[in-house]
Amino acid sequence: MTTCYKGYTGKLLDVDLTSQTTGEYIVSDIDRERFLGGRYLSTKILWDELKPGIDPLSPENILIVMTSPLTGTRAPSTSRYDISAKSPMTGGIGHSNSGGNFGIHLKKAGWDGIVIRGSADTPVYIEINDDVVHIKNADHLWGKDTHTSQESMKTNDFKKAATMVIGPAGENLVKFACVVCQERVHGRTGMGSVMGSKNLKGILVKGSKKIDVHQPEAFKEHTKKWIKSLQGHPATGESVPKLGTSMFVALLQRANALPTKNFSRGTFEKFDQITGETLAKNHLIRNYGCQSCPIQCGRIVKLDGKEIKGPEYEIMCLFGANLLINDLDAIIRWNRELDLLGLDGVSSGTVLGFAMELNEKGLWKNNIEFGKKENILDIIKLIAHREGIGNDLAEGVKYLSEKYGGIDFAPHSKGLELPAYQPQAAVGHALGYATANRGACHLDGGYMIYFEATGPLTLDQFHHRSKPAWVVLDQNLLAAISSGGSCLFTSWTFVPAIAFKAQKSKIISFIIRKILTYTWPSITGLLKLPPIFLKFHLPLLPHTKAIALATGMDMSFGKLIRIGDRGYNMEKLFNLREGIRKKDDKLAKRFTDDLLVKGNKNSRVQLDKMIPEYYKIRGWNENGVPTEKTLKKLDLNFVDISQLN
């Protein structure tokens, strides 16, 4: 079944690994309009196809690889694609978004996505050459690292093909195993272990078709202006190309928001040895980035005489400050090993930090100690192969806290480990951790850290009352941008360039901080407006016009926010059906009870004050369940809400 909209191929590949058969999965244009693509369209399919309560690592789970309408259109930073399934980490919705070239090749092969069912009896990989699809034996690839596997899959006819694979961690069902495309990683929620449970080593795709857009000339002109605006903006044209995400180390240190010693404090006395500036000075060879991206945030560094991918901020913090380690050479080596083995670096670093505190407190003697780097590489390998103590570590922080203790200082939400931002130092960001549908996530949570600590002009980082409205807006907007196919870094231009000049004045910064903090009622009002009152494109947010020109959809700023709201509620409904309730929207007592700043009573995460207001703004009842009125407003009234209360 094709679609009347451009930007899509109109087809989804349906693969059953149990029966070794392929077909086509039908998606309606109504669902394209409601959910766009990526994680949101995948969530709707999972809702339709999965029975509640299935084991995430059983053949009953479905793995979905999904592109978006802007994927492969040459719009800037749109090589993104999503992998979704029921998460083995949380038991709720799982998804992970990344770049690389796989999504572009999949679209060029004529497929918007792949729905993968069942489980093969022996290791396999899927080979896609335009419309021709084969399920091939992967015995020769099983046990191999992600780099070797990708290279081995590219036979003579597929030298220029795209690949996505798992490493030994996924094969051994490590709960936080990732999926790797080129050197870009789908890290969060354990999608690598879902692939491993299906005996699916990887997917190889080569496409030769053209991706059509609705208004080619207008889209081309809009794209040129968009690229120019990204290159001319202080964030996407200067800061990120210069230092990549590693620039956050110094910024977060200054904001008391750099997780240190298992998130027990927000500053690290040796932070200057693991900053982006230090990486650039001593290790950087050149920048690199995803296809179609003018930002080029990636780092190429040298290790053992070879040029390899350098670490992102998350790894530099979680394997640095969080473990009390200041050796950047070691962190670079560990980052490489994590990618080769197919381990999510965020969860890995947070798991190790928690294990160190368990050891320090005598709750679990495991020989993993703060500041001790000599055995980290060996432990990473033990985790990936589930050997020795690695078998327990492979289950994640939630499991460890329930087995050994330490629930009060366990850094996770819903079973997903915290990323590298100290919750008490940015209480809106912390609210995002607690309410994000896939568990503790800085991106799904709304990335409020940019408006509380790292951005040019910020809100009061400890002001609780103002944050629920901002969090809802950010969650909706960022998720919709992602579902459209854009990298979230492109949203940074939403903050005008003049703000970076204004931050140089302490007086102006103070005034704007107060204005931003106390205008939260206007944000609440904005969220209540029907899309008809926001029927325009914002110059600082080129995404809506790009989607309209690419697809022919009637798109606007208001409709994009509504899509974000609808998709967020769809994910919430999925989680409710799986038994995830209000009690799970929480953080450990270390973050809600302990003060980050002595004497500052607001330097803790007051979820008890923020969550009721958050639910109210979302249109949920006091138990965090969407009301019938909300479902009707969002065109989700096909859901019987009485079954979920």
C-alpha positions as MATLAB code, in Angstrom:
seq = 'MTTCYKGYTGKLLDVDLTSQTTGEYIVSDIDRERFLGGRYLSTKILWDELKPGIDPLSPENILIVMTSPLTGTRAPSTSRYDISAKSPMTGGIGHSNSGGNFGIHLKKAGWDGIVIRGSADTPVYIEINDDVVHIKNADHLWGKDTHTSQESMKTNDFKKAATMVIGPAGENLVKFACVVCQERVHGRTGMGSVMGSKNLKGILVKGSKKIDVHQPEAFKEHTKKWIKSLQGHPATGESVPKLGTSMFVALLQRANALPTKNFSRGTFEKFDQITGETLAKNHLIRNYGCQSCPIQCGRIVKLDGKEIKGPEYEIMCLFGANLLINDLDAIIRWNRELDLLGLDGVSSGTVLGFAMELNEKGLWKNNIEFGKKENILDIIKLIAHREGIGNDLAEGVKYLSEKYGGIDFAPHSKGLELPAYQPQAAVGHALGYATANRGACHLDGGYMIYFEATGPLTLDQFHHRSKPAWVVLDQNLLAAISSGGSCLFTSWTFVPAIAFKAQKSKIISFIIRKILTYTWPSITGLLKLPPIFLKFHLPLLPHTKAIALATGMDMSFGKLIRIGDRGYNMEKLFNLREGIRKKDDKLAKRFTDDLLVKGNKNSRVQLDKMIPEYYKIRGWNENGVPTEKTLKKLDLNFVDISQLN';
ca = [
       0.000    0.000    0.000;
       1.440    3.347   -1.000;
       0.858    6.760    0.532;
      -0.422   10.000   -0.915;
       2.389   11.798    0.940;
       5.869   12.346   -0.447;
       8.937   11.917    1.735;
       7.769    8.392    2.518;
       8.232    5.292    0.360;
       4.797    4.073    1.450;
       6.082    0.587    2.333;
       7.241   -1.238    5.461;
       9.035   -4.561    5.238;
       7.562   -7.337    7.426;
      10.043  -10.086    8.367;
       9.169  -13.247   10.312;
      12.394  -14.871   11.502;
      10.596  -17.946   12.824;
       9.031  -18.881    9.478;
      11.836  -17.231    7.458;
       9.273  -15.318    5.390;
       8.899  -11.693    4.335;
       5.991   -9.497    3.336;
       4.693   -5.944    3.585;
       3.302   -4.236    6.694;
       0.482   -1.786    6.039;
       0.473    1.660    7.649;
      -2.354    4.097    7.010;
      -1.931    7.742    6.054;
      -4.001    8.556    9.126;
      -1.240    7.102   11.317;
       1.398    8.944    9.296;
      -0.441   12.186   10.004;
      -0.858   11.328   13.681;
       2.665   10.072   14.425;
       4.930   11.130   11.488;
       7.547    8.380   11.814;
      10.408    7.186   14.006;
       9.625    6.217   17.590;
       6.030    7.446   17.535;
       4.896    5.471   14.488;
       6.745    2.459   15.912;
       4.932    2.825   19.243;
       1.566    2.734   17.473;
       2.582   -0.481   15.684;
       3.773   -2.054   18.940;
       0.467   -1.081   20.566;
      -1.434   -2.757   17.734;
       0.713   -5.878   17.487;
       1.941   -6.832   20.971;
      -0.050   -8.611   23.631;
       0.425   -7.075   27.111;
       2.797   -8.869   29.453;
       5.020  -10.631   26.919;
       8.670  -11.249   27.817;
      10.800   -8.620   25.999;
      13.406  -11.285   25.198;
      10.905  -13.804   23.856;
      10.006  -14.394   20.187;
       6.688  -12.630   20.881;
       8.434   -9.253   21.051;
       8.630   -7.240   17.846;
      11.656   -5.186   16.801;
      10.932   -2.202   14.557;
      13.464   -0.227   12.545;
      11.791    3.010   11.440;
      12.819    6.022    9.393;
      11.013    9.385    9.223;
       9.712   11.634    6.423;
      12.846   13.815    6.381;
      15.275   10.858    6.503;
      17.425   10.862    3.387;
      15.905   14.028    1.885;
      19.165   15.995    2.163;
      17.681   18.272    4.793;
      20.423   18.979    7.357;
      21.114   16.377   10.036;
      18.390   13.970    8.854;
      20.187   10.644    8.622;
      18.308    9.639   11.777;
      16.348    6.427   12.260;
      14.846    4.652   15.241;
      14.850    1.139   16.687;
      11.913    0.230   18.935;
      10.598   -2.760   20.891;
       9.327   -3.601   24.332;
      12.359   -2.858   26.509;
      14.078   -5.634   28.502;
      15.332   -2.939   30.880;
      12.032   -1.349   31.859;
       9.326   -3.699   30.623;
       7.793   -0.662   28.908;
       8.300    1.165   25.651;
      11.852    0.950   24.366;
      13.400    2.935   21.553;
      16.750    4.320   20.511;
      17.514    6.921   17.849;
      20.801    7.345   16.023;
      22.474    8.536   12.855;
      24.821    6.757   10.488;
      23.852    5.847    6.931;
      21.458    2.929    7.537;
      18.207    4.906    7.535;
      19.108    6.664    4.285;
      19.912    3.380    2.534;
      16.739    1.779    3.866;
      14.636    4.600    2.403;
      16.528    4.394   -0.902;
      15.804    0.674   -0.978;
      12.120    1.565   -0.965;
      11.279    0.873    2.675;
      10.182    3.296    5.380;
      10.902    0.685    8.023;
      11.173   -2.971    9.003;
       8.900   -4.919   11.348;
      10.784   -7.972   12.648;
       8.925  -10.824   14.348;
       9.767  -14.178   15.885;
      13.183  -15.697   16.380;
      15.521  -17.674   14.146;
      16.737  -21.107   15.239;
      20.328  -20.190   14.404;
      22.158  -16.872   13.914;
      21.021  -14.923   10.863;
      21.269  -11.525    9.248;
      18.849   -9.800    6.882;
      20.102   -8.725    3.455;
      18.097   -6.071    1.583;
      18.895   -5.042   -1.988;
      16.063   -2.709   -2.980;
      12.984   -4.982   -3.201;
      14.973   -8.229   -2.891;
      15.187   -9.515    0.685;
      17.073  -12.569    1.967;
      17.510  -14.037    5.439;
      21.070  -15.380    5.550;
      23.102  -17.563    7.862;
      25.288  -15.631   10.333;
      27.160  -18.428   12.094;
      30.435  -16.963   10.814;
      29.588  -13.581   12.364;
      28.413  -14.766   15.790;
      30.868  -13.812   18.516;
      32.560  -11.150   16.427;
      32.779   -7.482   17.425;
      30.695   -4.785   15.765;
      33.467   -3.489   13.482;
      34.501   -6.923   12.200;
      30.876   -7.943   11.753;
      30.027   -4.896    9.651;
      33.065   -5.361    7.443;
      32.421   -9.108    7.031;
      28.831   -8.541    5.931;
      29.901   -6.311    3.051;
      30.588   -8.823    0.290;
      31.556   -7.728   -3.231;
      28.028   -6.707   -4.238;
      27.491   -4.775   -1.014;
      30.698   -2.787   -0.524;
      28.759    0.484   -0.355;
      25.854   -0.909    1.628;
      24.798    0.189    5.117;
      24.883   -2.111    8.117;
      23.532   -2.261   11.651;
      24.804   -4.996   13.969;
      25.083   -6.201   17.535;
      28.246   -7.299   19.311;
      28.886  -10.045   21.868;
      26.867   -8.089   24.471;
      23.710   -8.381   22.395;
      24.346  -12.034   21.662;
      24.679  -12.712   25.395;
      21.487  -10.756   26.177;
      23.137   -8.068   28.285;
      20.166   -5.913   29.250;
      21.832   -2.699   28.052;
      23.337   -4.048   24.831;
      23.328   -1.578   21.957;
      23.108   -1.642   18.155;
      25.875   -0.092   16.027;
      25.691    1.439   12.536;
      29.102    2.471   11.213;
      30.337    4.073   14.463;
      27.008    5.536   15.541;
      25.283    3.795   18.419;
      21.686    3.018   19.361;
      22.558    2.844   23.028;
      19.532    3.073   25.261;
      16.810    0.633   26.407;
      18.527   -2.609   25.361;
      17.589   -2.912   21.695;
      20.785   -4.927   21.151;
      19.595   -7.638   23.517;
      16.232   -7.820   21.709;
      18.113   -8.435   18.473;
      20.241  -11.042   20.225;
      17.157  -12.819   21.561;
      15.983  -13.180   17.974;
      19.353  -14.601   16.846;
      19.572  -11.559   14.571;
      23.187  -10.467   14.187;
      22.477   -7.562   11.895;
      20.884   -6.071    8.806;
      22.572   -5.160    5.526;
      20.828   -2.792    3.121;
      21.625   -1.269   -0.249;
      19.260    1.112   -1.993;
      19.283    2.696   -5.431;
      15.957    4.539   -5.553;
      15.256    8.237   -5.347;
      13.447    9.774   -2.392;
      10.845   12.178   -3.757;
       9.623   15.291   -1.961;
       6.413   17.242   -2.477;
       7.890   20.570   -3.616;
      11.463   19.840   -4.803;
      12.599   23.377   -5.646;
      11.066   25.036   -2.600;
      12.421   22.249   -0.388;
      15.903   22.660   -1.879;
      15.850   26.406   -1.237;
      14.566   25.917    2.326;
      17.313   23.364    2.963;
      20.011   25.803    1.808;
      18.739   28.464    4.215;
      18.491   25.920    7.033;
      22.069   24.753    6.549;
      23.254   28.355    6.473;
      21.428   29.116    9.721;
      22.985   26.090   11.439;
      26.463   27.039   10.266;
      25.974   30.630   11.385;
      24.590   29.885   14.838;
      26.985   30.069   17.829;
      25.911   26.636   19.139;
      25.721   24.532   15.956;
      28.237   26.526   13.931;
      30.909   27.166   16.560;
      30.670   25.421   19.948;
      29.666   21.928   18.833;
      32.009   21.723   15.818;
      34.871   22.983   17.998;
      34.471   20.686   21.004;
      31.584   18.296   20.277;
      29.435   17.202   23.195;
      32.574   17.045   25.347;
      32.197   20.813   25.819;
      29.622   19.957   28.507;
      32.251   18.743   30.991;
      33.413   22.254   31.899;
      29.933   23.790   31.585;
      28.363   21.279   33.955;
      31.256   21.501   36.410;
      30.531   25.237   36.715;
      26.826   24.529   37.256;
      27.500   21.941   39.988;
      25.831   19.448   37.633;
      28.706   17.092   36.730;
      27.824   13.663   38.246;
      30.687   12.612   40.487;
      31.232    9.497   42.589;
      27.993    7.734   41.679;
      25.980   10.953   41.505;
      26.762   11.820   45.128;
      27.888   15.341   44.186;
      28.065   17.674   41.187;
      31.739   18.652   40.909;
      35.002   16.798   40.273;
      38.261   18.362   41.464;
      40.206   16.923   38.488;
      37.603   17.743   35.857;
      40.045   19.820   33.816;
      41.892   16.634   32.824;
      38.817   15.170   31.103;
      37.315   18.227   29.387;
      36.541   18.804   25.735;
      39.315   21.366   25.661;
      41.810   18.743   26.869;
      40.520   16.230   24.325;
      40.890   18.782   21.512;
      44.372   19.827   22.608;
      45.922   16.405   23.202;
      43.958   13.878   21.152;
      41.806   15.351   18.385;
      42.758   14.518   14.796;
      39.664   15.873   13.048;
      35.891   16.143   13.238;
      33.399   13.819   11.612;
      29.637   13.515   11.483;
      26.631   11.754   10.088;
      25.710   11.911    6.409;
      23.862   15.153    5.531;
      24.985   16.855    8.756;
      26.728   20.266    8.631;
      27.403   20.268   12.386;
      29.979   17.427   12.487;
      29.916   16.849   16.252;
      31.955   13.609   16.205;
      35.636   13.412   17.192;
      38.365   11.352   15.529;
      41.281   10.629   17.861;
      44.362    8.418   17.740;
      44.777    5.247   19.815;
      47.662    2.796   19.417;
      48.581    4.444   16.125;
      45.056    4.089   14.718;
      42.495    6.786   14.094;
      39.261    5.928   15.909;
      36.061    7.538   17.144;
      36.588    9.639   20.260;
      34.324    9.654   23.308;
      31.176   11.755   23.658;
      30.403   13.752   26.799;
      28.415   10.952   28.454;
      31.401    8.589   28.427;
      33.877   11.255   29.524;
      31.753   12.005   32.572;
      30.385    8.578   33.513;
      33.757    6.839   33.110;
      35.589    9.899   34.410;
      34.114   12.047   37.184;
      31.479    9.484   38.104;
      34.183    6.865   38.756;
      36.728    9.406   40.113;
      39.015    8.687   37.163;
      40.888   11.461   35.348;
      42.770    9.447   32.699;
      41.484   10.526   29.267;
      43.667    7.978   27.457;
      41.979    5.182   29.408;
      38.511    6.629   28.749;
      39.226    6.713   24.999;
      40.262    3.047   25.128;
      37.190    2.036   27.125;
      34.924    3.946   24.747;
      36.333    1.987   21.817;
      35.868   -1.323   23.633;
      32.264   -0.502   24.559;
      31.427    0.112   20.890;
      33.180   -3.053   19.703;
      31.429   -5.218   22.285;
      28.087   -3.516   21.712;
      27.497   -2.034   25.175;
      25.584    1.159   25.944;
      28.206    3.485   27.416;
      25.685    5.449   29.495;
      24.303    2.432   31.327;
      27.764    0.839   31.572;
      29.316    3.869   33.289;
      26.384    4.319   35.659;
      26.325    0.608   36.525;
      30.040    0.691   37.358;
      29.638    3.786   39.537;
      26.826    2.137   41.477;
      28.848   -1.088   41.856;
      31.750    0.969   43.243;
      29.557    2.495   45.922;
      28.094   -0.904   46.786;
      31.665   -2.132   47.223;
      32.685    0.926   49.264;
      29.732    0.491   51.611;
      30.399   -3.232   52.025;
      27.126   -4.269   50.431;
      28.785   -6.186   47.596;
      32.495   -6.955   47.615;
      33.313   -6.926   43.915;
      36.815   -5.405   43.627;
      35.408   -2.442   41.680;
      36.645    0.712   43.412;
      36.381    4.454   42.884;
      39.539    5.806   41.273;
      40.779    2.324   40.354;
      41.195    2.026   36.595;
      43.380   -1.050   36.209;
      40.553   -3.587   35.986;
      37.881   -1.535   34.180;
      38.669   -2.936   30.731;
      38.484   -6.497   32.038;
      35.170   -5.795   33.765;
      33.707   -4.345   30.558;
      34.574   -7.609   28.813;
      33.101   -9.663   31.660;
      29.832   -7.747   31.310;
      29.645   -8.291   27.548;
      30.216  -12.047   27.938;
      28.227  -12.386   31.183;
      31.163  -13.997   32.938;
      31.863  -13.827   36.694;
      30.588  -10.627   38.285;
      29.748   -9.459   34.770;
      26.636  -11.622   34.860;
      25.130   -9.512   37.642;
      26.401   -6.210   36.243;
      24.801   -7.089   32.895;
      21.363   -6.852   34.528;
      21.693   -3.151   35.371;
      21.387   -0.872   38.402;
      17.792   -1.742   39.320;
      18.595   -5.451   39.544;
      21.780   -4.825   41.516;
      19.971   -2.586   44.012;
      17.287   -5.209   44.586;
      19.837   -8.004   45.025;
      22.564   -6.261   47.038;
      20.919   -3.132   48.446;
      21.483    0.558   47.879;
      18.007    1.341   46.532;
      18.201    4.805   48.122;
      21.229    5.773   45.999;
      20.545    3.697   42.871;
      20.731    6.033   39.819;
      17.908    4.828   37.593;
      14.260    5.456   36.785;
      11.956    2.646   35.665;
      15.054    0.452   35.306;
      17.001    2.680   32.899;
      20.228    4.170   34.271;
      20.660    7.943   34.634;
      22.676    9.811   31.988;
      25.446   12.224   32.946;
      23.572   15.174   34.472;
      23.233   15.683   38.232;
      19.482   15.745   39.023;
      19.472   18.189   41.978;
      21.379   20.792   39.935;
      18.632   20.986   37.302;
      15.328   20.041   38.859;
      13.350   20.359   35.620;
      15.777   17.974   33.963;
      15.265   15.631   36.922;
      11.497   15.785   36.454;
      12.158   14.724   32.876;
      14.130   11.708   34.134;
      11.239   10.640   36.349;
       8.503   11.069   33.744;
      10.229   10.034   30.501;
       8.418    7.021   29.099;
      11.523    5.004   28.287;
      13.024    5.588   31.747;
      15.750    7.997   32.852;
      16.643    9.822   29.664;
      17.997   13.304   29.083;
      16.492   13.476   25.582;
      13.066   11.899   26.121;
      12.945   13.820   29.382;
      12.999   17.097   27.450;
      16.683   18.045   27.734;
      15.916   20.785   30.232;
      19.602   20.855   31.190;
      20.079   23.254   28.247;
      17.645   25.695   29.842;
      18.955   25.150   33.366;
      22.723   24.823   33.089;
      24.442   24.590   29.694;
      22.591   27.065   27.494;
      23.486   30.730   27.000;
      20.498   31.983   29.030;
      18.898   29.800   31.652;
      16.055   29.469   34.104;
      16.738   29.251   37.836;
      18.089   25.709   38.099;
      16.514   25.096   41.525;
      13.103   26.705   40.931;
      10.573   23.862   41.079;
       7.298   25.674   40.434;
       8.268   26.826   36.953;
       9.489   23.496   35.608;
       6.458   21.224   34.859;
       5.184   23.413   32.010;
       8.653   23.807   30.482;
       9.266   20.053   30.733;
       6.009   19.194   28.947;
       6.748   21.689   26.157;
      10.291   20.410   25.675;
       9.260   16.750   25.788;
       6.570   17.293   23.157;
       8.666   19.458   20.866;
      11.868   17.403   20.924;
      10.049   14.100   20.420;
       8.098   15.497   17.461;
      11.286   16.893   15.890;
      12.874   13.457   16.266;
       9.841   11.691   14.785;
      10.090   13.999   11.790;
      13.643   12.774   11.204;
      15.889   15.558   12.508;
      18.799   15.361   14.925;
      17.912   17.123   18.173;
      21.003   19.317   17.893;
      19.118   21.207   15.170;
      16.669   22.398   17.851;
      19.418   24.501   19.470;
      18.828   27.267   16.947;
      15.476   27.794   18.699;
      17.537   29.935   21.086;
      18.482   32.982   18.961;
      22.124   33.874   18.404;
      21.700   37.168   20.257;
      21.264   35.185   23.476;
      24.916   34.163   23.296;
      25.908   37.828   23.282;
      23.492   38.668   26.076;
      25.016   36.046   28.370;
      28.200   38.114   28.554;
      26.323   40.689   30.630;
      25.589   39.542   34.173;
      22.789   42.065   34.561;
      21.049   41.104   31.302;
      21.488   37.405   32.074;
      19.961   37.901   35.523;
      16.951   39.776   34.141;
      16.308   37.210   31.405;
      16.706   34.349   33.889;
      13.979   35.856   36.056;
      11.725   36.443   33.064;
      12.172   32.889   31.749;
      11.656   31.386   35.190;
       8.472   33.254   36.020;
       6.751   33.121   32.626;
       5.798   29.480   33.118;
       2.042   30.353   33.180;
       2.366   31.530   29.579;
       3.964   28.201   28.659;
       1.028   26.421   30.277;
      -1.325   28.597   28.246;
       0.591   27.849   25.039;
       0.241   24.108   25.635;
      -3.541   24.465   25.972;
      -3.991   26.292   22.661;
      -5.511   24.251   19.802;
      -3.178   23.928   16.772;
      -5.416   26.282   14.762;
      -4.152   29.184   16.896;
      -0.524   28.258   16.173;
      -0.886   27.765   12.431;
       2.457   29.204   11.382;
       6.123   28.302   10.888;
       8.711   29.761   13.250;
      11.903   30.989   11.532;
      13.942   29.608   14.449;
      12.323   26.178   13.996;
      12.680   25.263   10.279;
      11.504   21.679   10.865;
       7.788   22.311   10.340;
       8.208   23.983    6.952;
      10.650   21.261    5.886;
       8.122   18.532    6.755;
       5.356   20.407    4.906;
       7.482   20.916    1.779;
       8.753   17.328    1.840;
       5.459   15.560    2.469;
       2.616   17.840    1.434;
       1.130   17.568    4.921;
      -0.632   20.541    6.452;
       2.089   21.128    9.028;
       2.586   24.033   11.450;
       4.178   24.838   14.802;
       0.902   24.012   16.545;
       0.496   20.705   14.742;
       4.058   19.685   15.547;
       3.465   20.295   19.264;
       0.210   18.327   19.017;
       2.016   15.408   17.344;
       4.559   15.467   20.168;
       1.791   15.446   22.769;
      -0.091   12.656   21.001;
       2.957   10.444   20.651;
       4.029   11.029   24.244;
       0.579    9.955   25.406;
       0.687    6.911   23.111;
       3.918    5.818   24.801;
       2.371    6.470   28.210;
      -0.622    4.291   27.297;
       1.715    1.488   26.234;
       3.507    1.698   29.591;
       0.233    1.764   31.532;
      -0.887   -1.371   29.715;
       2.364   -3.017   30.809;
       1.722   -2.126   34.467;
       4.020    0.914   34.768;
       2.222    3.340   37.036;
       2.559    6.561   39.050;
       4.759    4.760   41.579;
       7.362    4.338   38.845;
       7.640    8.061   38.065;
      10.335    8.496   40.671;
      14.018    8.884   41.494;
      16.141    7.502   44.331;
      16.070    9.265   47.709;
      19.614   10.516   47.095;
      18.081   12.951   44.616;
      14.741   13.733   46.261;
      15.887   13.925   49.900;
      19.583   14.901   49.928;
      20.658   18.499   49.360;
      23.202   19.138   46.633;
      24.129   22.504   48.150;
      24.373   22.658   51.928;
      21.885   25.162   53.302;
      19.901   25.447   50.050;
      16.630   23.653   50.762;
      15.673   23.820   47.069;
      18.754   21.888   45.915;
      16.871   18.615   45.942;
      14.362   17.267   43.459;
      10.917   17.969   44.871;
       8.994   15.504   42.730;
       6.145   15.537   45.229;
       5.495   19.165   44.240;
       6.239   18.944   40.505;
       4.565   15.714   39.412;
       0.944   16.674   40.335;
       1.273   19.851   38.252;
       2.973   17.927   35.442;
       0.084   15.426   35.348;
      -2.441   18.269   35.329;
      -0.771   20.034   32.396;
      -0.587   16.740   30.509;
      -4.319   16.173   30.983;
      -3.797   13.110   33.160;
      -5.616   12.279   36.381;
      -3.942   12.180   39.807;
      -2.693    8.653   39.059;
      -0.952    9.698   35.861;
      -3.563    8.204   33.520;
      -4.748   10.257   30.509;
      -8.388   11.288   30.804;
     -11.014   10.490   28.175;
     -11.075   14.206   27.325;
      -7.334   14.141   26.645;
      -7.596   11.045   24.451;
     -10.389   12.618   22.434;
      -8.402   15.838   21.993;
      -5.395   13.868   20.743;
      -7.336   11.499   18.450;
      -6.422    8.549   20.659;
      -9.965    7.599   21.577;
      -9.493    4.140   20.053;
      -7.993    3.301   23.480;
     -10.327    1.965   26.169;
      -8.961    3.949   29.087;
     -11.129    2.085   31.604;
      -8.849   -0.922   31.124;
      -5.796    1.076   32.213;
      -6.931    2.878   35.371;
];
